[in-house]
């Protein structure tokens, strides 16, 4: 017998925007010189998805973390303004093109334990002239050096140059944010190198456009994982995921040995997480099927690999996270008719409150707690789940697995182990 359960949450969700932080401007008479903050904004290329944007945040959180420890007092004053989630091309906005704050998805207190961050609405609430345009002092649109790939010069460098393309600053789609000082900055190097730029200006508000051009200082090192561990999810999303696991998948943190300390700073290295008695899979379809037809596996191959894995780990329950069509999921479920198949489907209340980003996070939470996980090669969605499982302390062999388009020629995903 096969079972498909569409989970209906019984909880009415609310979100409190009252979290406050010090917002102080250089020309505010109420601010002492010591308290006067500087604000760094950043924007990401519009087509980039939710999970890549999370990665760009980490690059800039590490930058702010470094600047907080700098001996130069002008760098110590910077706060990172979190760009609201808005107009993501992969999300079905329809009736809600609003600006979604980070606090709806992440634990802000946890983020602040690593880097000094403020929400955009907090910045607005403290702005000296609330009913006029916010004029950002300096805007830099990052672009690659045109000769970089021709000359092979990949040294760290930056230079103000002519814009290679139209300078497309959206100002987060706010009508009340602008700037009269916009330049293009050819750039190659880690985001932390931008501190050199900030040392040469007295601007109190700076926007870095196309922030994805700036790289990680060291991908996968201790500081990278500290930033990543600080990105704990909103507690309401964690509860929805935990309730689903408990009701339908016989999974709790206590039984699965996935309990984490209240503060990420107190986490210790371990590899003894057991996980719930189910196989979790992330099957990326949509754009992968369209743009990578030779790499996206046929559903027959997917089903075969799932069954083979279930037999090997001696389980009969599958949780599926996928952006596939309803018809694709039905087809795959029929091929798995001898097993119990679950997929999270949000209530209208959950979808209205948390939008696509929240639903994606709930899927990731459920996948990250499974006994075994199989993802999609080169998908940032799968990569974020693998990171969550590393933080929870799962054995490596239960995490770094992916579907193959050809089982006779199947490569493993890259293994990025957690560093403490």
C-alpha positions as CSV (number, residue, x, y, z in Angstrom):
1,X,0.0,0.0,0.0
2,X,1.3,3.5,-0.8
3,X,0.3,6.6,1.1
4,X,0.5,10.2,0.1
5,X,-0.2,12.6,3.0
6,X,-0.7,16.3,2.3
7,X,0.0,17.9,5.7
8,X,-2.4,20.5,7.0
9,X,-1.1,22.7,9.8
10,X,-3.4,23.6,12.6
11,X,-1.4,26.6,13.6
12,X,-2.2,30.2,12.9
13,X,1.1,31.9,12.5
14,X,2.0,35.5,13.5
15,X,5.3,37.4,13.1
16,X,6.5,40.2,15.3
17,X,8.5,42.9,13.6
18,X,9.3,44.7,16.9
19,X,13.0,43.6,17.1
20,X,15.0,46.7,17.6
21,X,18.6,47.8,17.1
22,X,20.6,51.0,17.4
23,X,20.1,53.1,14.3
24,X,22.2,56.3,14.4
25,X,23.2,58.7,11.7
26,X,26.2,61.0,11.4
27,X,24.1,64.2,11.3
28,X,21.7,63.2,14.1
29,X,22.2,65.5,17.0
30,X,21.0,62.8,19.4
31,X,23.9,60.6,18.4
32,X,27.3,60.9,20.0
33,X,30.3,60.5,17.7
34,X,31.0,57.2,19.3
35,X,27.5,55.9,18.5
36,X,27.4,57.1,14.9
37,X,26.9,54.0,12.7
38,X,27.7,53.4,9.1
39,X,25.5,51.2,7.0
40,X,26.4,48.7,4.3
41,X,23.6,47.7,1.9
42,X,23.9,45.0,-0.8
43,X,21.9,43.8,-3.8
44,X,22.1,40.5,-5.7
45,X,21.6,39.9,-9.4
46,X,17.8,39.7,-9.9
47,X,17.7,36.1,-11.5
48,X,19.6,34.6,-8.6
49,X,17.5,32.2,-6.4
50,X,16.8,32.0,-2.7
51,X,19.6,29.6,-1.7
52,X,22.3,31.4,-3.7
53,X,21.3,34.7,-2.0
54,X,21.8,33.0,1.3
55,X,25.3,32.2,0.2
56,X,26.0,35.8,-0.7
57,X,24.8,36.9,2.7
58,X,27.4,34.7,4.3
59,X,30.2,36.4,2.3
60,X,29.1,39.8,3.5
61,X,28.4,38.6,7.1
62,X,32.1,37.4,7.2
63,X,33.1,40.9,5.9
64,X,31.2,42.6,8.7
65,X,32.6,40.1,11.2
66,X,36.1,41.0,10.1
67,X,35.4,44.8,10.2
68,X,34.0,44.5,13.8
69,X,37.4,43.1,14.9
70,X,39.4,45.8,12.9
71,X,41.6,48.2,14.8
72,X,40.3,51.0,12.6
73,X,37.3,52.6,14.4
74,X,35.6,53.7,11.2
75,X,35.2,50.0,10.1
76,X,33.9,49.0,13.5
77,X,30.9,51.3,13.0
78,X,29.4,49.4,10.0
79,X,26.2,47.5,10.2
80,X,24.9,45.2,7.5
81,X,21.4,46.1,6.2
82,X,19.6,42.9,5.2
83,X,18.0,43.2,1.8
84,X,14.3,42.2,1.9
85,X,13.2,39.1,-0.1
86,X,11.4,40.6,-3.0
87,X,10.8,39.9,-6.7
88,X,12.6,36.6,-6.8
89,X,12.1,35.1,-10.3
90,X,11.5,31.6,-9.0
91,X,8.7,32.6,-6.7
92,X,5.1,33.0,-7.6
93,X,4.3,36.4,-6.2
94,X,1.0,37.0,-7.8
95,X,-0.9,38.9,-5.1
96,X,1.9,39.6,-2.8
97,X,4.9,41.4,-4.3
98,X,5.8,42.8,-0.8
99,X,9.2,43.1,0.8
100,X,9.7,40.1,3.1
101,X,12.0,40.6,6.1
102,X,14.7,38.2,7.0
103,X,13.1,37.6,10.4
104,X,10.3,35.7,8.8
105,X,12.8,33.0,7.8
106,X,15.7,33.3,10.1
107,X,16.5,33.8,13.8
108,X,17.8,37.4,13.9
109,X,19.3,37.0,17.4
110,X,21.3,34.1,16.1
111,X,22.5,36.1,13.0
112,X,23.6,39.0,15.3
113,X,25.8,36.7,17.3
114,X,28.1,36.5,14.3
115,X,27.7,39.8,12.6
116,X,26.0,43.2,13.2
117,X,22.9,43.1,11.0
118,X,19.7,45.1,10.9
119,X,16.5,44.7,8.9
120,X,15.6,47.2,6.2
121,X,12.5,48.2,8.2
122,X,14.7,48.9,11.3
123,X,16.8,51.2,9.2
124,X,13.8,53.0,7.8
125,X,12.3,53.4,11.3
126,X,15.4,55.1,12.6
127,X,16.0,57.3,9.5
128,X,16.3,61.0,10.4
129,X,13.7,62.1,7.8
130,X,11.1,59.3,7.6
131,X,8.9,60.9,4.9
132,X,11.6,61.8,2.3
133,X,13.7,59.7,0.0
134,X,16.6,57.8,1.5
135,X,19.6,59.0,-0.5
136,X,22.5,56.4,-0.3
137,X,25.8,58.2,-0.2
138,X,27.7,55.9,-2.5
139,X,26.7,53.0,-4.8
140,X,29.2,50.6,-6.4
141,X,28.0,48.1,-9.0
142,X,30.5,45.2,-9.1
143,X,31.6,43.8,-12.4
144,X,34.3,41.3,-13.5
145,X,37.4,42.7,-15.1
146,X,37.0,42.3,-18.9
147,X,40.5,41.0,-19.4
148,X,40.4,38.5,-16.5
149,X,39.7,35.4,-18.5
150,X,41.8,36.5,-21.5
151,X,44.9,37.3,-19.5
152,X,44.5,34.7,-16.7
153,X,45.0,37.5,-14.2
154,X,43.0,36.3,-11.2
155,X,44.8,38.4,-8.6
156,X,42.7,40.3,-6.1
157,X,42.1,43.8,-7.4
158,X,39.5,46.5,-7.8
159,X,39.2,49.6,-9.9
160,X,36.6,52.2,-10.8
161,X,35.9,51.7,-14.5
162,X,33.4,52.4,-17.2
163,X,30.3,50.3,-16.8
164,X,30.3,47.2,-19.1
165,X,26.5,47.0,-19.1
166,X,23.6,49.1,-18.1
167,X,24.0,50.1,-14.5
168,X,20.8,48.3,-13.2
169,X,20.4,49.4,-9.6
170,X,16.9,48.5,-8.4
171,X,17.3,49.9,-4.8
172,X,15.4,46.9,-3.6
173,X,12.3,48.0,-5.5
174,X,11.6,50.8,-3.1
175,X,10.3,54.1,-4.5
176,X,11.8,56.0,-1.6
177,X,15.5,54.9,-2.0
178,X,17.9,56.5,-4.5
179,X,21.4,57.8,-5.0
180,X,23.1,60.4,-7.1
181,X,26.5,58.8,-6.8
182,X,26.6,55.5,-8.7
183,X,29.8,54.0,-10.1
184,X,31.0,50.7,-11.6
185,X,33.7,48.8,-9.7
186,X,35.6,46.2,-11.6
187,X,36.4,43.6,-8.9
188,X,38.0,40.3,-8.3
189,X,38.5,38.9,-4.8
190,X,36.7,38.0,-1.6
191,X,34.1,40.2,-0.1
192,X,36.4,41.0,2.8
193,X,38.7,42.9,0.4
194,X,35.9,45.6,0.2
195,X,37.0,46.8,3.6
196,X,39.9,48.6,1.7
197,X,37.3,50.5,-0.3
198,X,35.4,51.6,2.9
199,X,38.6,52.9,4.5
200,X,38.9,55.5,1.7
201,X,35.5,57.1,2.1
202,X,33.6,58.8,4.9
203,X,30.2,57.8,3.5
204,X,27.8,56.6,6.1
205,X,25.6,54.7,3.7
206,X,27.1,52.5,1.0
207,X,25.4,50.0,-1.4
208,X,27.2,47.2,-3.1
209,X,25.2,46.2,-6.2
210,X,25.8,42.8,-7.9
211,X,27.2,41.6,-4.6
212,X,27.5,38.0,-6.0
213,X,30.6,39.1,-7.8
214,X,32.5,39.2,-4.5
215,X,33.7,35.8,-3.4
216,X,34.1,33.9,-0.2
217,X,37.3,34.7,1.7
218,X,37.9,30.9,2.3
219,X,35.1,28.6,1.2
220,X,34.5,25.9,3.8
221,X,36.8,27.2,6.6
222,X,36.0,27.7,10.3
223,X,34.7,31.2,9.7
224,X,32.5,30.1,6.8
225,X,30.9,27.5,9.0
226,X,30.4,29.9,11.9
227,X,28.5,32.2,9.6
228,X,26.5,29.2,8.3
229,X,25.8,27.9,11.8
230,X,24.5,31.3,12.8
231,X,21.8,31.1,10.1
232,X,19.3,29.2,12.2
233,X,15.7,29.2,10.9
234,X,12.7,31.0,12.4
235,X,11.3,29.0,15.3
236,X,7.8,28.9,13.8
237,X,9.2,27.2,10.6
238,X,11.2,24.8,12.7
239,X,8.0,23.9,14.7
240,X,6.0,23.2,11.5
241,X,8.8,20.9,10.3
242,X,9.0,19.2,13.7
243,X,5.3,18.6,13.9
244,X,5.2,17.1,10.4
245,X,8.1,14.8,11.2
246,X,6.5,13.7,14.5
247,X,3.0,13.1,13.1
248,X,3.8,11.4,9.8
249,X,7.4,10.3,9.9
250,X,7.8,9.0,13.5
251,X,10.7,11.4,13.9
252,X,11.6,13.6,16.9
253,X,14.9,15.3,17.8
254,X,15.2,13.4,21.0
255,X,14.7,10.0,19.4
256,X,16.8,10.9,16.3
257,X,19.7,12.4,18.3
258,X,19.5,15.7,16.5
259,X,19.1,18.1,19.5
260,X,21.2,21.2,19.1
261,X,22.3,23.7,21.9
262,X,20.1,26.8,22.2
263,X,23.1,28.9,21.0
264,X,25.0,27.9,17.9
265,X,28.2,29.0,19.5
266,X,27.9,26.1,21.9
267,X,27.8,23.4,19.2
268,X,30.5,20.8,19.3
269,X,31.9,18.4,16.6
270,X,30.0,15.1,16.4
271,X,28.9,12.4,13.9
272,X,26.3,10.5,15.9
273,X,23.0,11.9,14.6
274,X,20.7,9.0,13.8
275,X,17.8,10.7,12.0
276,X,14.2,9.8,11.5
277,X,13.2,6.4,10.0
278,X,12.7,7.7,6.5
279,X,14.7,8.4,3.3
280,X,14.5,12.1,2.2
281,X,15.1,13.0,-1.4
282,X,15.3,16.4,-3.2
283,X,14.5,16.1,-6.8
284,X,15.1,19.3,-8.8
285,X,13.1,19.4,-12.0
286,X,11.7,22.5,-13.6
287,X,14.7,24.5,-15.0
288,X,17.1,21.5,-14.6
289,X,14.9,19.4,-17.0
290,X,14.7,22.3,-19.4
291,X,18.3,23.5,-19.3
292,X,20.1,20.2,-18.6
293,X,18.2,17.5,-20.4
294,X,21.2,15.1,-20.5
295,X,21.8,15.5,-16.7
296,X,18.3,15.4,-15.3
297,X,17.5,11.7,-14.6
298,X,14.3,10.1,-16.1
299,X,11.7,9.3,-13.4
300,X,12.2,5.6,-14.0
301,X,15.9,6.0,-13.0
302,X,14.9,8.1,-10.0
303,X,12.5,5.5,-8.8
304,X,15.0,2.7,-9.3
305,X,17.6,4.6,-7.3
306,X,15.1,5.3,-4.5
307,X,14.1,1.7,-4.2
308,X,17.7,0.5,-4.3
309,X,18.6,2.9,-1.5
310,X,15.5,1.9,0.6
311,X,16.5,-1.7,0.4
312,X,20.1,-1.0,1.3
313,X,19.2,1.0,4.5
314,X,16.2,-1.2,5.3
315,X,13.5,1.5,5.3
316,X,10.1,1.7,3.6
317,X,9.3,5.4,4.0
318,X,10.2,8.3,1.6
319,X,9.8,12.0,2.0
320,X,10.0,13.9,-1.3
321,X,10.9,17.6,-1.7
322,X,10.6,18.7,-5.3
323,X,9.7,21.5,-7.6
324,X,8.3,19.0,-10.1
325,X,4.9,19.3,-11.5
326,X,1.9,17.6,-9.9
327,X,1.9,15.1,-12.7
328,X,5.5,14.3,-12.3
329,X,5.0,13.7,-8.5
330,X,2.0,11.4,-9.2
331,X,4.0,9.5,-11.8
332,X,6.9,9.0,-9.4
333,X,4.6,8.0,-6.6
334,X,3.0,5.3,-8.7
335,X,6.4,3.9,-9.4
336,X,6.9,3.7,-5.6
337,X,3.5,2.1,-4.9
338,X,5.0,-0.5,-2.5
339,X,6.3,2.2,-0.2
340,X,4.9,5.0,2.0
341,X,5.4,8.3,0.2
342,X,5.1,11.7,1.9
343,X,5.3,15.2,0.6
344,X,4.7,18.4,2.5
345,X,1.9,20.6,1.2
346,X,1.2,23.8,3.1
347,X,-2.1,25.1,4.2
348,X,-3.3,28.4,2.7
349,X,-2.4,30.1,6.0
350,X,1.2,28.8,5.9
351,X,1.6,29.7,2.2
352,X,0.2,33.2,2.7
353,X,2.3,33.9,5.7
354,X,5.7,32.4,4.7
355,X,5.5,32.3,0.9
356,X,7.7,30.1,-1.2
357,X,10.8,30.8,0.9
358,X,9.2,29.5,4.0
359,X,7.8,26.4,2.3
360,X,11.3,25.7,0.9
361,X,12.8,26.0,4.4
362,X,10.2,23.6,5.8
363,X,11.2,21.0,3.1
364,X,14.8,21.5,3.9
365,X,14.2,21.1,7.7
366,X,12.4,17.8,7.0
367,X,15.1,16.5,4.6
368,X,17.9,17.5,6.9
369,X,16.5,15.2,9.7
370,X,16.1,12.0,7.7
371,X,18.1,8.9,8.3
372,X,19.5,9.2,4.8
373,X,19.4,11.9,2.1
374,X,19.7,11.9,-1.7
375,X,19.9,15.2,-3.5
376,X,20.2,16.7,-6.9
377,X,23.8,17.2,-8.3
378,X,24.7,20.9,-8.5
379,X,21.5,22.2,-6.8
380,X,22.0,24.8,-4.2
381,X,18.8,23.6,-2.5
382,X,20.4,20.2,-2.0
383,X,23.7,21.8,-0.9
384,X,21.9,23.8,1.8
385,X,20.4,20.5,3.1
386,X,23.8,18.9,3.2
387,X,25.1,21.8,5.2
388,X,22.2,21.4,7.7
389,X,23.0,17.7,8.1
390,X,26.7,18.5,8.7
391,X,25.6,20.9,11.5
392,X,23.3,18.3,13.0
393,X,26.2,15.8,13.0
394,X,25.2,13.1,10.5
395,X,27.6,10.5,9.1
396,X,29.1,11.7,5.8
397,X,27.8,8.6,3.9
398,X,24.2,9.4,4.8
399,X,24.4,13.0,3.5
400,X,26.5,13.3,0.3
401,X,24.5,11.4,-2.2
402,X,22.8,12.5,-5.4
403,X,20.6,11.1,-8.2
404,X,22.4,10.1,-11.4
405,X,21.1,10.4,-15.0
406,X,23.1,7.3,-15.9
407,X,23.7,4.8,-13.1
408,X,26.7,3.3,-15.0
409,X,28.4,6.7,-14.8
410,X,27.5,8.3,-11.6
411,X,29.7,10.8,-9.7
412,X,29.3,11.7,-6.0
413,X,28.6,15.3,-5.0
414,X,31.4,17.3,-3.5
415,X,31.9,16.7,0.1
416,X,32.3,19.8,2.2
417,X,32.7,18.7,5.8
418,X,32.0,21.0,8.7
419,X,34.9,22.7,10.4
420,X,34.9,23.9,14.1
